[in-house]
Amino acid sequence: MEKLKALLAEYGNIALATYLVIWVATLAGFAIAISLGFQIDSASGSVGLLGASWVATKLTQPLRIAGTLAATPLVAAVLRKLRRAPPTPAPPTPPQAPSTE
């Protein structure tokens, strides 16, 4: 948990966004997997699906934190690379007067 706090201090919103993207992807993945494995016929079944997905996602929290610790520096590097402005083109050279040679 201390490593996660240090990561948040260094990368800030990038670390938080990386964690949330991993969390949403995990939750959605479990919801899809569970829904493909079970037939849900009622509204209570939908609540059961979300509850089961949340529990499964909660059980993967240590793995998600490890993934965040590993992925955040890479995500930050990619974002820095994308944010760099493209090089500005050199100004055109003025036309030269014809030589009288």
N, C-alpha and C positions, 0 to 999 in steps of 0.2 A: 504494500500500500504506500510505503514511503517513496518507492520508485515512481509510482503513479503521480504522487504529489509533486515530486521534482520535475517530472515530465510536464505537468500542467504549468508549473512555474516557468519552465523554459519555453514551451511552445504555445501555451495559452489556449486560444480558441481552436487552433488546429488539432491539438490533442483531444479536446472535448468533442469536436466534430468527428474525428476519427473513431473515438469510442462509441458515439451515438450511431454512426453509420454501421459499425460492426454489430451493435446491439439490435438495430432495426433489421439488419440482414439475417441475424440469427433468429429473432422472433418470427420473421416472415418465413424463413426456411422451415422452422419447426411447425408453424401453422400449416404450411403447404404439405409437409410430410405427414402430419397427423391427419389432415383432411383427406389425403389420398389413401390412408390406411383404414379410415373409419367412415361409415355412412352416417351423416348427421341429418336428422329429419325435423328438428324443432329449434325454436329459439334458445332453449336451454342447452341444446347441443352446441350452438355457437358460443355461448358463454363457456361451456366446457372445453371447447376447442381453444379459445383464447386463454383460459386458465391453465390448461395443460401446456400450451405453448410458452406461457410466462414461466411456469415452474421449470420446464426444460431449459429455457433461456437462463434462468437464475442459476441452475446447476452448472452452466458453462461459464459462469462469471470469471473464475480464475484463468480460463483459457482466453476469454475475451480481453482481460486485462493484459495478459502476456502478448496477445496479438496487437493491442494498442501500443504497448511499449516497443514492439518491433516495428510496427508500421508507421508510427507518427514521424520519426525522422525522415523516412522515405517520402511520405506525403508532403512534408514541409519542403524537402528539396525539390520535388516536382513542382509545387506551387511557386517556389522562388524562381525556378527556371521559366515557368509560364508567364510570370508577372514581369520579367525583364523586358524592357522595351526593345523592339527591333532596332538594329543600328540605323541611324539616319543616313540617307544617301549623301554623297559628297556634292557640294554645290557645283553647278555647271561652270565650266571655264568660259570666260568671255571670248568671243571670236577675235582672232588676231588679224591685224591689217595685212593685206597682201604685201609681200616683199617686192622691192623694185630691182632685184638682181637680174 
